[in-house]
Amino acid sequence: MGVSKIANVDVIPKINEEFPSDDTLFLKFASSDLDSDGKEKALIEGVATIHKKSDQKYNYVAKIEVPEGFGEIGAVIVELKENSTERFIDTISIKNLGGSTIEPGETDGLPGMIRRIYTYLVVLFAIVRPVFESVMRCIKSLFRVPPQQGSTTTGALGSPLNANCSTSQTPVTFSCSSWIQPKNLIPDQRRIFFSTKSYLPGETPAGLLKLRKEDLTNLRGEKADGTTDKNERKAFERIYDYDVYNDLGDPDVDRKWKRPVLGGSDKYPYPRRCRTGRPHTTLDPSSEKRVEGNIYVPRDEEFSEVKQKMFPPNAGKKNKLETNPFPNFTEVDLMFRDGIEIPPSAHHILKFNINATLNSSDQPSPLSVQPDIIQSDSTKIKFPPPEALKRDKFLWLSDGEFARQTLAGLNPYCIQLVKREWQFDSQALPEDLIRRGMAERDEKAPHGLKLAIKDYPFANDGLILWEALVEWMTEYVNHYYPDDKAIKNDKELEAWWNEIQEKGHPDKKNEAGWPTLETPNDLIQIVSTIAWVGCGHHSAVNFIQYAHAGYFPSRPSIARTNMPTEDFDQIPEEFINNPESVILEAFPSIAQASTVAQTMLILSAHSPDEEYIGKKIEPAWAEDPTIARAFEKFKMRLNKLEKTIDKRNENSELKNRRGAGLVPYEVLKPTSDHGVTGKGVPYSVST
């Protein structure tokens, strides 16, 4: 006898999107087990209809019949109606019908009479089913023969009873968080999701092996014949593939705009980008044509609607920024006080909604993202004063401030040195500090390092975050890889590490600095380093850009003229008579300064839907008690770090964190409100 179950599907609509009341989702569930012939069991099919709607999601419900002996449900295939619009599937959960969350009066997607009958049957079944099952258990117990040692347990009619013959009573959850496309757009691909139960590749249930291979094939863009799809990528696709940077120029517009291809050659082996497959230019067959609209990224990697509103629309390549300088320093200050008039083309580039960039309310509404700095009746634009400017108007004249920002490295020579000296194993924070001469090993010192500068906020806060990351990674890795054999047997793990070196860093793949991956400790060090670069290191250099460099005299993005030398005889008379105008001629133009300031403002801002480390547990982690406990420990350490940073910023003896005109060092505080806050540590996959 089978079991009736309810499948609940949560779908998140786009802003202001309404789904038709008769909308349906087609579900097909797969067993984790094979049948007695070693083949995949027949899929269980169900049709989900709208059950109820809330402000933020639609809930679809389908009733399915799971036959006896089906085993645990391990995967689901989701299909949409043809010619419908895409849907963002959040989660799918399966429960026994008796434990369904359907309540009378909530089946709003059904017509009146059918809704009442449906609700009545659901409630009746929920009442009758436990009684029926209890009676059946009593009847079976009367006919059950106690098993002899070594024999097979049998049921009432002599049929074997074992784990594979029973039907799982455990709820199953699928954490999807993915866009689903109508069948007519991608007719030859199925959208497959797997339950939140985690497996190593070698432990994947036999019934899921083919489905998992099929899903990986789709993600890689591989065809049935083993070749890779080389067509132009469509916005709705989810193919991840590598390509070189062959779209940096535009030779079809002007031959002088031809640019070399970066990556894939002996001269320029690095970097890589996501493949787009656009047509090639006429005058340079090695280059792709540039695009006026959005550049392809896999659909699930696109910014959310809320985050997209923080970025300007593509202004087009024909817009040129004017070269008019600021007439005086008063106009520079007006840029952050009353607003300044900027050229029309630059205004077109900058005119977009950035209220989400500036606000930091606890509960932002994605529907209230409106322009705050643009005056609609003019081309006047006003920027919020950067934090450093608010605290000290003349901080930009400080040699220490200029030196600190210069060392951070926008100079091309700095970038060349970074590229030449880069090694993977030196990106871990302790190794980075030692390599730069900022620390030396000392077992008696905190964190095992003696800092060259005791009051070094980045190192002091960063080492606490680093140790929290290492502890979290250690518990996670050791849970799944208890010994060296588990590491060596994981061929997917080996392929992942090889791909990082071979395709991610082809210019460095044969150089020193790549750890071997043979033990759990090797893996812990590797993933801790990657996590640190993507969270702590990225946050430290990214989210304070506007605070320290938004006021462009503090860190000009360009010098448009040659600066006067110290040789008095060579100083132009114009500089002697009016030094301010000469400096302003060298500084960025009004349009350039506005564009760069806006770019820094966006880069320094957190989206309202930003996800910070330690804030939200992944569903698969929550399902495993060991991993869930480890995550809670990690979360507690991050909370403690926040309090430690606050306490340090109140310490008047720490002159690099607290003092007149200084911006408190909060950049490694794990969480933040949205907007430009100078704090908050998310994971960044773009680092």
RODOSE-233122 format. One record per residue (C-alpha): residue number from 1; x, y, z. Coordinates in steps of 0.001 Angstrom, whole numbers, plus 500000, padded with zeros to 6 digits. Layout:
<sites>
SITE  resi      xx      yy      zz
SITE   NUM       X       Y       Z
...
</sites>
This chain:
<sites>
SITE  resi      xx      yy      zz
SITE     1  500000  500000  500000
SITE     2  501308  503438  499066
SITE     3  501265  506710  500939
SITE     4  499534  509948  499994
SITE     5  501745  513001  500323
SITE     6  501448  516727  499812
SITE     7  504075  518667  497863
SITE     8  504276  522361  498759
SITE     9  506064  524670  496317
SITE    10  506966  528243  497276
SITE    11  507387  530584  494303
SITE    12  508623  534170  494678
SITE    13  507176  536586  492097
SITE    14  508943  539579  490637
SITE    15  508059  543017  491964
SITE    16  504405  543773  491109
SITE    17  504040  540437  489282
SITE    18  500718  538591  489476
SITE    19  500347  534930  488519
SITE    20  497138  533717  486820
SITE    21  494835  531930  489256
SITE    22  494878  528747  487142
SITE    23  498675  528623  486960
SITE    24  500201  525157  487369
SITE    25  503584  523541  487926
SITE    26  504328  520016  486718
SITE    27  506328  517953  489205
SITE    28  508059  514610  488711
SITE    29  509685  512954  491723
SITE    30  512524  510429  491513
SITE    31  513505  507734  493979
SITE    32  516996  507543  495439
SITE    33  516884  503767  494871
SITE    34  516999  501537  491815
SITE    35  514448  498788  491246
SITE    36  515239  495072  491504
SITE    37  516479  495094  487888
SITE    38  518989  497869  488579
SITE    39  516979  500472  486662
SITE    40  515562  503839  487715
SITE    41  512082  503585  489164
SITE    42  509182  505232  487382
SITE    43  508759  508897  488272
SITE    44  505858  510010  490461
SITE    45  503964  512805  488744
SITE    46  501878  515574  490236
SITE    47  500347  518880  489177
SITE    48  500703  521771  491625
SITE    49  498104  524531  491639
SITE    50  498025  527808  493535
SITE    51  496939  527180  497105
SITE    52  497463  530586  498689
SITE    53  499241  533875  498168
SITE    54  501077  536170  500549
SITE    55  502826  539488  500017
SITE    56  506113  537861  499086
SITE    57  505329  534458  497613
SITE    58  502821  532089  496067
SITE    59  502283  528655  497560
SITE    60  501444  525825  495153
SITE    61  500184  522436  496328
SITE    62  500104  519018  494659
SITE    63  498876  515693  496010
SITE    64  501025  512713  495044
SITE    65  500756  508973  495640
SITE    66  504029  507330  496658
SITE    67  503817  503564  496002
SITE    68  505002  501020  498543
SITE    69  508681  500260  498082
SITE    70  509414  503497  496232
SITE    71  512079  504413  498759
SITE    72  513230  507890  499671
SITE    73  512428  510714  497264
SITE    74  515769  512215  496241
SITE    75  515096  514476  493257
SITE    76  512338  516448  491575
SITE    77  511933  517632  487990
SITE    78  509966  520875  487600
SITE    79  508276  521980  484387
SITE    80  506269  525081  483504
SITE    81  503505  525511  480998
SITE    82  504664  526337  477505
SITE    83  504679  530058  476685
SITE    84  504358  531025  480339
SITE    85  506782  533387  482074
SITE    86  509768  532287  484112
SITE    87  509267  531417  487782
SITE    88  511637  531680  490730
SITE    89  511226  528449  492688
SITE    90  512270  528968  496290
SITE    91  511621  525670  498085
SITE    92  509730  522419  497570
SITE    93  508751  520314  500557
SITE    94  507006  516944  500769
SITE    95  505031  515797  503796
SITE    96  502559  513056  504560
SITE    97  499033  514150  503815
SITE    98  498011  513860  507459
SITE    99  500645  516439  508366
SITE   100  499757  518784  505547
SITE   101  499746  522484  506140
SITE   102  496521  522933  504176
SITE   103  493934  524640  506328
SITE   104  490225  525258  505697
SITE   105  489642  528540  503916
SITE   106  493178  528755  502488
SITE   107  492653  527073  499117
SITE   108  492138  530406  497408
SITE   109  493314  529227  494008
SITE   110  490322  526876  493563
SITE   111  486712  527702  492600
SITE   112  484247  527932  495512
SITE   113  482488  524535  495415
SITE   114  485642  522602  494511
SITE   115  487529  524417  497267
SITE   116  485000  523361  499902
SITE   117  484941  519731  498727
SITE   118  488738  519640  498537
SITE   119  489126  521064  502031
SITE   120  486535  518640  503429
SITE   121  488286  515626  501924
SITE   122  491689  516750  503176
SITE   123  490418  517245  506719
SITE   124  488462  513955  506646
SITE   125  491488  512040  505419
SITE   126  493689  513628  508087
SITE   127  491241  512394  510768
SITE   128  490618  508912  509383
SITE   129  494126  508019  508277
SITE   130  495781  507601  511733
SITE   131  492926  505314  512837
SITE   132  493191  503256  509647
SITE   133  496971  502874  509963
SITE   134  496645  501831  513610
SITE   135  494126  499113  512692
SITE   136  496348  497842  509876
SITE   137  499353  497614  512195
SITE   138  497303  495508  514631
SITE   139  496144  493176  511850
SITE   140  499689  492745  510520
SITE   141  501041  491986  513978
SITE   142  498577  489066  514332
SITE   143  499978  487328  511248
SITE   144  503653  488224  511640
SITE   145  505990  485257  512293
SITE   146  509001  486007  514497
SITE   147  512081  485809  512281
SITE   148  514662  483079  512768
SITE   149  518310  484073  512968
SITE   150  519615  484797  509475
SITE   151  516136  484764  507918
SITE   152  514317  487542  506100
SITE   153  511546  489381  507932
SITE   154  508233  488967  506129
SITE   155  504889  490660  506236
SITE   156  501355  489311  506406
SITE   157  501495  487550  503024
SITE   158  505105  486501  503167
SITE   159  506495  489547  501291
SITE   160  509930  490767  502405
SITE   161  510018  493805  504680
SITE   162  513166  495925  504472
SITE   163  514227  499513  504154
SITE   164  513967  499513  500366
SITE   165  510405  498148  500422
SITE   166  509020  500732  502817
SITE   167  507915  504219  501965
SITE   168  509752  506971  503833
SITE   169  507682  508916  506341
SITE   170  510366  511606  506724
SITE   171  509617  515037  505209
SITE   172  511814  515880  502216
SITE   173  512963  519401  501376
SITE   174  514386  520787  498141
SITE   175  516114  524149  498466
SITE   176  515886  525369  494871
SITE   177  516413  529166  494827
SITE   178  516504  529088  491041
SITE   179  514745  530412  487966
SITE   180  512715  527939  485902
SITE   181  512061  528626  482221
SITE   182  509042  527544  480133
SITE   183  509534  524239  478344
SITE   184  509387  525852  474889
SITE   185  512532  527917  475588
SITE   186  514770  524962  476503
SITE   187  512855  521893  475230
SITE   188  515801  519488  475433
SITE   189  516678  520122  479091
SITE   190  514965  519137  482324
SITE   191  515231  521253  485475
SITE   192  516343  518891  488199
SITE   193  516644  519632  491901
SITE   194  518030  517374  494602
SITE   195  517006  517161  498231
SITE   196  518952  518959  500939
SITE   197  520507  515699  502095
SITE   198  524247  515921  501412
SITE   199  526350  513166  499828
SITE   200  529930  512871  498685
SITE   201  530114  511876  494994
SITE   202  531053  508293  495839
SITE   203  528087  507999  498202
SITE   204  525435  509379  495848
SITE   205  522414  507015  495820
SITE   206  522309  504850  492722
SITE   207  518882  506141  491719
SITE   208  520212  509705  491443
SITE   209  523456  509123  489545
SITE   210  522039  509594  486035
SITE   211  519988  512628  487046
SITE   212  523008  514259  488661
SITE   213  525118  513632  485560
SITE   214  522343  515075  483394
SITE   215  522176  518231  485505
SITE   216  525952  518743  485419
SITE   217  525910  518241  481653
SITE   218  523290  520973  481300
SITE   219  525290  523366  483487
SITE   220  528395  522835  481363
SITE   221  526539  523297  478089
SITE   222  527496  519830  476873
SITE   223  525561  518193  474058
SITE   224  524525  514555  473754
SITE   225  527521  513853  471482
SITE   226  529942  515139  474133
SITE   227  530720  518458  472428
SITE   228  530107  521826  474069
SITE   229  527379  524212  472953
SITE   230  529190  527121  471252
SITE   231  526112  529126  470287
SITE   232  525509  532623  471580
SITE   233  524261  532471  475133
SITE   234  520684  533524  475811
SITE   235  519654  535501  478884
SITE   236  517491  532646  480201
SITE   237  520226  529988  480026
SITE   238  522254  528655  482947
SITE   239  525442  527493  481220
SITE   240  528774  528032  482953
SITE   241  531741  528079  480580
SITE   242  535076  529878  480232
SITE   243  536248  532320  477584
SITE   244  538981  534898  477062
SITE   245  538555  538675  477262
SITE   246  538036  539334  473559
SITE   247  535512  542169  473812
SITE   248  537604  545001  475255
SITE   249  537724  546977  472007
SITE   250  535347  547986  469221
SITE   251  537286  547878  465926
SITE   252  534175  547979  463734
SITE   253  533484  551509  464990
SITE   254  537075  552703  464663
SITE   255  540247  550751  463898
SITE   256  542087  552590  466666
SITE   257  539707  550933  469138
SITE   258  541087  547489  468402
SITE   259  542364  545843  471574
SITE   260  544427  542688  472205
SITE   261  542735  539536  473446
SITE   262  543548  538920  477098
SITE   263  543838  535268  478067
SITE   264  544543  532080  476185
SITE   265  547924  533041  474676
SITE   266  551561  532850  475734
SITE   267  551770  536642  475879
SITE   268  548465  537120  477688
SITE   269  547555  533819  479390
SITE   270  545273  535478  481956
SITE   271  542431  536248  482768
SITE   272  539201  534379  482032
SITE   273  535565  535435  481834
SITE   274  532198  533764  481441
SITE   275  531632  532747  477829
SITE   276  528968  534719  475932
SITE   277  529447  533454  472350
SITE   278  528504  536726  470644
SITE   279  529277  537216  466910
SITE   280  532801  538325  466052
SITE   281  533699  541750  464686
SITE   282  534241  542221  460958
SITE   283  537653  543880  461121
SITE   284  539064  541641  463860
SITE   285  537785  538040  463749
SITE   286  539452  537327  467104
SITE   287  537237  539864  468903
SITE   288  533575  539601  469862
SITE   289  531138  542387  469149
SITE   290  530302  544498  472140
SITE   291  526754  544597  473435
SITE   292  524574  547602  474205
SITE   293  522457  545788  476784
SITE   294  523272  543411  479600
SITE   295  526165  540981  479244
SITE   296  525266  537325  479661
SITE   297  525701  535658  483003
SITE   298  523903  532437  483987
SITE   299  520334  533329  484936
SITE   300  520710  532469  488616
SITE   301  523786  534722  488877
SITE   302  522003  537902  487785
SITE   303  521456  540637  490328
SITE   304  518084  540659  492029
SITE   305  515582  543308  491001
SITE   306  516341  545279  494156
SITE   307  520080  545282  493502
SITE   308  519662  546108  489808
SITE   309  517968  549358  490786
SITE   310  521246  550437  492389
SITE   311  523022  550324  489018
SITE   312  522632  552675  486054
SITE   313  521210  551535  482731
SITE   314  523723  551079  479928
SITE   315  524262  554573  478600
SITE   316  525650  553422  475266
SITE   317  529134  553719  473847
SITE   318  528462  556982  471984
SITE   319  528233  559060  475170
SITE   320  531418  560985  475828
SITE   321  532280  562631  479113
SITE   322  533087  566342  478756
SITE   323  536453  567666  479914
SITE   324  535404  570864  481699
SITE   325  537395  571280  484928
SITE   326  535992  572491  488227
SITE   327  536309  576298  488234
SITE   328  537378  576379  491892
SITE   329  537507  574282  495060
SITE   330  534232  575768  496247
SITE   331  532520  573963  493364
SITE   332  534202  570741  494445
SITE   333  532677  571108  497909
SITE   334  529264  571955  496407
SITE   335  529286  568525  494781
SITE   336  528697  567100  498274
SITE   337  526660  569960  499757
SITE   338  524200  571685  497428
SITE   339  524794  569803  494193
SITE   340  526541  570842  490988
SITE   341  525516  571235  487368
SITE   342  527005  568481  485230
SITE   343  527075  568009  481433
SITE   344  523979  566398  479878
SITE   345  525673  563192  478690
SITE   346  527162  562533  482099
SITE   347  523780  563308  483635
SITE   348  522281  560615  481408
SITE   349  524834  558125  482690
SITE   350  524259  559024  486322
SITE   351  520493  559456  486291
SITE   352  519210  556313  487958
SITE   353  517676  555159  491195
SITE   354  520162  555059  494057
SITE   355  517989  555696  497069
SITE   356  518748  552110  498102
SITE   357  522423  553028  497928
SITE   358  522010  555914  500340
SITE   359  519434  554667  502809
SITE   360  520136  552282  505663
SITE   361  516754  551573  507212
SITE   362  516309  548215  508919
SITE   363  513329  547197  506781
SITE   364  513845  548633  503280
SITE   365  510999  548348  500841
SITE   366  512088  547205  497382
SITE   367  509233  549242  495941
SITE   368  510484  552546  497402
SITE   369  513725  552727  495443
SITE   370  513475  556250  494033
SITE   371  516121  558751  492860
SITE   372  517335  560870  495718
SITE   373  520278  562754  494315
SITE   374  518942  563809  490939
SITE   375  516767  566908  490615
SITE   376  514300  566032  487888
SITE   377  513975  569607  486588
SITE   378  517706  570145  485978
SITE   379  521037  568426  485440
SITE   380  522106  569046  489023
SITE   381  523494  566178  491043
SITE   382  524377  565978  494713
SITE   383  526467  563277  496351
SITE   384  526392  562336  500025
SITE   385  529551  563572  501778
SITE   386  532043  560713  502259
SITE   387  532662  559766  505871
SITE   388  536289  560958  505820
SITE   389  535223  564363  504474
SITE   390  532539  564744  507146
SITE   391  535085  564156  509891
SITE   392  537938  566279  508508
SITE   393  537519  568569  505513
SITE   394  541276  568824  504996
SITE   395  542122  565166  505467
SITE   396  542984  564941  501778
SITE   397  545980  567195  502411
SITE   398  547414  564756  504954
SITE   399  550537  562944  503769
SITE   400  549581  559947  505896
SITE   401  546173  559722  504253
SITE   402  547637  559997  500755
SITE   403  550320  557426  501548
SITE   404  547787  554982  502972
SITE   405  545604  555190  499878
SITE   406  548548  555011  497497
SITE   407  549813  551860  499180
SITE   408  546356  550345  498635
SITE   409  547307  550291  494979
SITE   410  545700  551894  491940
SITE   411  549096  552610  490397
SITE   412  549755  550353  487372
SITE   413  553178  549439  488736
SITE   414  551544  548236  491966
SITE   415  549167  546083  489955
SITE   416  552055  544625  487938
SITE   417  553902  543771  491143
SITE   418  550829  542094  492582
SITE   419  550425  539976  489461
SITE   420  554099  539041  489345
SITE   421  554386  538171  493038
SITE   422  550973  536527  493458
SITE   423  550864  533028  494951
SITE   424  547819  531169  496210
SITE   425  549351  530057  499500
SITE   426  550279  533646  500416
SITE   427  546652  534832  500235
SITE   428  545791  533389  503648
SITE   429  545801  536303  506088
SITE   430  548675  535120  508335
SITE   431  550864  534372  505302
SITE   432  549916  537686  503700
SITE   433  550960  539641  506806
SITE   434  554263  537776  507045
SITE   435  555019  538211  503329
SITE   436  554456  541968  503547
SITE   437  556688  542286  506594
SITE   438  553763  543234  508819
SITE   439  554107  540230  511143
SITE   440  556394  537406  512187
SITE   441  555580  534067  513750
SITE   442  555538  534023  517549
SITE   443  553766  531216  519395
SITE   444  553453  533375  522509
SITE   445  551710  536240  520672
SITE   446  547940  536399  520027
SITE   447  547000  534332  516954
SITE   448  550611  533089  516819
SITE   449  551785  536298  515140
SITE   450  553724  539299  516418
SITE   451  552592  542369  514480
SITE   452  555123  544932  513280
SITE   453  552558  547633  514112
SITE   454  550631  546798  517249
SITE   455  547743  549130  516400
SITE   456  546979  547659  512963
SITE   457  543151  547487  512674
SITE   458  543026  545327  509535
SITE   459  545308  542690  511058
SITE   460  543838  542787  514569
SITE   461  540231  542405  513412
SITE   462  541080  540233  510431
SITE   463  542916  537587  512440
SITE   464  539848  537045  514619
SITE   465  537733  536591  511500
SITE   466  540380  534327  509964
SITE   467  540446  532026  512992
SITE   468  536637  531845  513022
SITE   469  536672  530854  509346
SITE   470  539346  528201  509881
SITE   471  537440  526664  512809
SITE   472  534201  526558  510801
SITE   473  535949  525058  507750
SITE   474  537753  522519  509941
SITE   475  534569  521156  511491
SITE   476  532810  521074  508129
SITE   477  535633  519340  506246
SITE   478  536363  516798  508988
SITE   479  532690  515823  509116
SITE   480  532622  514777  505457
SITE   481  536298  513860  504977
SITE   482  537431  512051  508139
SITE   483  540704  510775  506650
SITE   484  543126  511058  503733
SITE   485  541405  508237  501861
SITE   486  538144  510189  501642
SITE   487  540003  513095  500033
SITE   488  541830  510924  497502
SITE   489  538665  509038  496538
SITE   490  536747  512218  495675
SITE   491  537455  512673  491976
SITE   492  535162  515700  491704
SITE   493  537139  517445  494433
SITE   494  540355  516699  492563
SITE   495  538871  518044  489302
SITE   496  537720  521219  491101
SITE   497  541202  521942  492433
SITE   498  542785  521247  489033
SITE   499  540307  523571  487311
SITE   500  541182  526416  489681
SITE   501  544814  526107  488630
SITE   502  544482  525124  484965
SITE   503  541614  527385  483882
SITE   504  541375  529955  486648
SITE   505  545086  530808  486718
SITE   506  546708  529443  483548
SITE   507  549525  532001  483841
SITE   508  550438  530689  487300
SITE   509  549593  527002  487024
SITE   510  553225  525869  486767
SITE   511  554578  528213  489417
SITE   512  555094  527686  493130
SITE   513  552460  528295  495764
SITE   514  549816  525701  494933
SITE   515  549209  523350  497891
SITE   516  548745  519668  497196
SITE   517  545282  518323  497946
SITE   518  545841  514996  499660
SITE   519  544638  515393  503253
SITE   520  541742  517017  505124
SITE   521  544182  519634  506454
SITE   522  545152  520525  502876
SITE   523  541498  521052  502000
SITE   524  540880  523110  505156
SITE   525  543714  525483  504267
SITE   526  542559  525791  500649
SITE   527  538892  526526  501360
SITE   528  539759  528836  504277
SITE   529  541998  530875  501979
SITE   530  539344  531094  499264
SITE   531  536701  532069  501822
SITE   532  538958  534740  503344
SITE   533  539730  536342  499970
SITE   534  536029  536373  499087
SITE   535  534826  537807  502392
SITE   536  537259  539533  504771
SITE   537  539873  540686  502279
SITE   538  537304  541827  499723
SITE   539  535303  543753  502317
SITE   540  538399  545499  503663
SITE   541  539305  546969  500270
SITE   542  535850  547432  498749
SITE   543  533253  548827  501123
SITE   544  535312  551811  502313
SITE   545  536167  553143  498844
SITE   546  533607  555915  498921
SITE   547  534367  556888  502519
SITE   548  538041  557531  501755
SITE   549  538163  558284  498026
SITE   550  534693  559577  497131
SITE   551  536024  563094  497714
SITE   552  538231  562984  494652
SITE   553  540983  565439  495765
SITE   554  541794  562778  498350
SITE   555  542483  560225  495608
SITE   556  542149  561573  492037
SITE   557  541356  558860  489520
SITE   558  543370  560593  486789
SITE   559  545932  563367  486279
SITE   560  544978  565131  483044
SITE   561  548097  567321  482889
SITE   562  551676  566992  484037
SITE   563  552184  568196  487576
SITE   564  554818  570924  488103
SITE   565  558264  569753  489176
SITE   566  560112  570937  492257
SITE   567  562595  572816  490068
SITE   568  561538  576444  490536
SITE   569  563010  577508  487181
SITE   570  560710  575066  485373
SITE   571  557518  576039  487193
SITE   572  555100  577723  484752
SITE   573  554235  581308  485531
SITE   574  550567  580366  485450
SITE   575  551119  578104  488434
SITE   576  552869  580870  490371
SITE   577  550048  583319  489629
SITE   578  547107  580915  490066
SITE   579  548137  577519  491485
SITE   580  544536  576520  492192
SITE   581  543507  576587  488534
SITE   582  546551  574529  487511
SITE   583  545752  571863  490096
SITE   584  542107  571773  489028
SITE   585  543168  571363  485385
SITE   586  545118  568269  486450
SITE   587  542261  566902  488538
SITE   588  539443  564905  486909
SITE   589  536851  566927  484995
SITE   590  533401  567556  486437
SITE   591  531917  564667  484467
SITE   592  534821  562330  485252
SITE   593  534718  563094  488967
SITE   594  530947  562612  489057
SITE   595  531115  559286  487248
SITE   596  533946  557919  489395
SITE   597  532265  559116  492600
SITE   598  529046  557402  491562
SITE   599  530926  554199  490743
SITE   600  532594  554223  494152
SITE   601  529256  554944  495796
SITE   602  527729  551864  494182
SITE   603  530711  549614  494887
SITE   604  530750  550683  498537
SITE   605  527043  550031  499038
SITE   606  525280  546941  500332
SITE   607  522105  545861  498588
SITE   608  518978  545478  500763
SITE   609  519129  541733  500042
SITE   610  522839  541345  500849
SITE   611  523708  538050  502544
SITE   612  526370  538328  505244
SITE   613  528597  535555  506570
SITE   614  527169  533695  509525
SITE   615  523739  535259  509121
SITE   616  521750  532586  507300
SITE   617  522271  528847  507511
SITE   618  522017  526843  504310
SITE   619  519121  524324  504348
SITE   620  521528  521414  503778
SITE   621  523607  522524  506782
SITE   622  520538  522844  508974
SITE   623  519507  519271  508167
SITE   624  522761  517818  509525
SITE   625  523000  518270  513339
SITE   626  526815  518241  513333
SITE   627  527074  520931  510670
SITE   628  524264  522958  512253
SITE   629  526112  523019  515590
SITE   630  529354  524034  513883
SITE   631  527576  526863  512084
SITE   632  526089  528133  515349
SITE   633  529586  528228  516858
SITE   634  530778  530190  513827
SITE   635  527863  532582  514177
SITE   636  528613  533144  517876
SITE   637  532267  533923  517111
SITE   638  531193  536498  514532
SITE   639  528827  538124  517031
SITE   640  531713  538324  519487
SITE   641  533894  539918  516788
SITE   642  531328  542693  516300
SITE   643  531442  543528  520007
SITE   644  535248  543392  520029
SITE   645  535443  545871  517148
SITE   646  533047  548259  518913
SITE   647  535138  548050  522081
SITE   648  538379  548688  520188
SITE   649  536930  551712  518428
SITE   650  536113  553210  521843
SITE   651  539693  552772  523071
SITE   652  541375  556200  522921
SITE   653  544813  554577  523116
SITE   654  544347  553024  519672
SITE   655  545275  556092  517626
SITE   656  544685  554416  514273
SITE   657  541051  553724  515155
SITE   658  539964  556598  517325
SITE   659  540830  560273  517230
SITE   660  539954  563656  515786
SITE   661  538850  563319  512174
SITE   662  539391  559553  512032
SITE   663  536799  557215  510562
SITE   664  536262  554320  513023
SITE   665  537513  551036  511586
SITE   666  534360  548941  511246
SITE   667  534881  547370  507842
SITE   668  535277  543816  509227
SITE   669  532117  543909  511324
SITE   670  530274  540918  509838
SITE   671  526802  542477  509433
SITE   672  525423  545803  508282
SITE   673  522324  547699  507281
SITE   674  521968  548267  503559
SITE   675  523494  551290  501895
SITE   676  526926  552890  502277
SITE   677  527879  551926  505816
SITE   678  531599  551113  505760
SITE   679  530992  547728  507370
SITE   680  529519  544304  506629
SITE   681  531225  541138  505329
SITE   682  529407  539157  502629
SITE   683  530942  536451  500462
SITE   684  531814  537891  497045
SITE   685  532121  535498  494109
SITE   686  533505  538308  491925
SITE   687  536723  538714  493897
</sites>
